Amino acid sequence: MSEEARPQLQKQLELSPAAHQESERLLEEKVRELASANQLLQRYLDAVPTIMVALDTQGCITMINRAGEEFFKQPAKEMLGQAWFERHVPDPGGSVAVPLFRQIVAGEITPKEMPSEYPLVDSSGAQRLMEWRTGILTDATGATLGLLSSGEDITERKLAETAISESRNLLLKVIDTVPARVFWKDPELRYLGCNTAFAQDAGIANRDDMIGKNDYQMVWAEQADAYCADDRAVMAAGVARLFFEEQQTTPTGETIWLRTSKIPLINDDKETFGVLGIYEDITEYRRIEAENRTQLADLSALNTMLTQAQNQLLQSVKMASVGQLAAGVAHEINNPIAFIDANLGVLKEHVADLLNVLEAYRQCEPALLGHANFIALIEDAKKAADLEFLQEDIPSLIGESLEGVRRVKAIVENLKDFSRVDTAEWHFANLESCLESTLKIVANEIKYKADVSKEFAGIPEIECLASQLNQVFLNLLVNAAQAIAERGVITLRTGFDENEVWVDVADTGQGIAAAHLDRIFEPFFTTKPVGKGTGLGLSLAYSIVQRHHGRLEVRSELGKGTVFHLSLPRQRTLDADILSSGA
């Protein structure tokens, strides 16, 4: 209590000296109690680590704790009565805190309207951002005495938060520039964040709107079970699953292909707290890949065609060589054979004449019966020459020689007929005649392995490349003979209708396994031992038949034999003209 108030109180009480002394004692005791309470309150306030400041209704300091003294580097007693806002708040004229303070003490607004953050100027003149909590101080009657505020320096925290925010924003910007889609989820598989591209895939414009949602709320809800199963497996294993392909539904309802990687999020305590996913749209890549596969298949087919064309060209060259050889043989052999044939014919006539003379002499022998010496001479000569044998053997020798000449001529003609060097273009030919000429060429290959049975139907002629069909028959006949282990039968059947003619080459050989039937016409495929076959014979035959717009088919049974069925159209087609190298 102030000294000025004490006499006035004594006068009002009009106490006796003794009563006055007692009253004085009680008053002093109350003063001491109040002082002790004030000191205790001050200690409490000084123990608070944040600034505690009390302002009167004019905004002047009526109390400040030790944290405030340390902040401003001034003792509290020097700051009492200072104008808080004008002295310690930067730019008080522009601060929103000043008018709000006045409205609070006037009872117009509550302390909640006071800004929770405004800066102070510390002892060095630097601004420090403070976080404030404010309450109203009232007396016993409820009248406002001022405000009590606590302030915490949050400058570093705000800087850290700003740095974190900037780092987060930078990270999100970096992630947004990545062409891949990026997302991360918590252990409950709720989205914690993603880049903009991922949000747009989900049909959501703002990536922040993804937070807290799950896959079942996305446009790809139908795939959510599979996605969640993958996420749980990655988190459970603690091992990344990299570069696997999956499908996704787009906001437009389209299904696209993704190449995805999922990585478990693990903290410093080795605990999994979520999953990170990265994927890219590979639909276009798959389309290009499919196109590349198609182009590769086309190139492979073209390469096969080129290989077949090369094989056919080589075969044509070989056939041309055979034809040239046949022509050369015919030219070189025909002349000597011609004069041998002519001489043998003349010799046959001369020998016949001589034998006739001998026969005339034999008939005159009875006239020499009286001349024993002549008879003995003649008999000795006949015995020495074995005249009777000569009379029988000479015509036989001459006949066999003439037959040999005829056979040489036939061989030359067969070679010419097989190679058709004189008719290399399309012409009408009879396939049964082609079979006959081919049989003669491969006679030595077949005669030790099989008997040949012919069931010809008298098929009509067709327009074809006969020399190439001869090559087909040659391959089929040789294969048939090689398929027979010991002794068997090769059957040649022909037939026709109004559209086609056909030839069957059947054997009683070992047969072909079912697994190989689909491949026997492939180039270089062979079931023969290494060095016994090139795998090109049937491929070439198939190509020649295709050139004629025909079909070459096979049926076989292991242990029973094989039948090759060749059918050709009776009418030549335009494509065959274009494709044929001989046309």
Buried (B, 14 or more C-beta within 10 A) or exposed (E): EEEEEEEEEBEEEEBEEEEEEEBEEEBEEEEEEEEEEEEEEBEEBBEBEBBBBBBBBEBBBBBBBBBBBEBBEBEBEEBEEBBBBEBBBBEBEEBEBBEBBBBBBEEEEEBEEBEEEBBBBBEEEEEBBBBBEBEBBEEEEEEBBBBBBBBBBBBEEBEEEEEEEEEEEEEBEEBBEEEBBBBBBBBEBBBBBBBBBBBBBBEBEEBEEBEEBBBEBBBBEBBBEEBBEBBEBBBEEEEEBEEEEBEBBBEEEEEBBBBBBBBBBEEEEEEBBBBBBBBBBBBEEBEEEEEEEEEEEEEEEEEBEEBBEEBBEEBBEEBBEBBEEBBEBBEEBEEEBEEBBEEBEEBBEEBEEEBEEBEEEEEEEEEBEEEEEEBEEBEEEBEEEEBEEBBEEBBEBBEEBBEBBEEBBEBBBBBBBBBBBEBBEBEEBBBBEBBBBBBBBBEEBBEEBBEBEEEBEEBEBBBBBBBBBBBBBBBBBBBBBBBBEEEBBBBBBBBBEEEBBBBBBBBBBBBBEEEEEEEBBBBEBBBEEEEEBEBBBBBBBBBBBBBBBBBBBBEBEEEEBBBBBBBBBBEBEEEBEEBBEBE
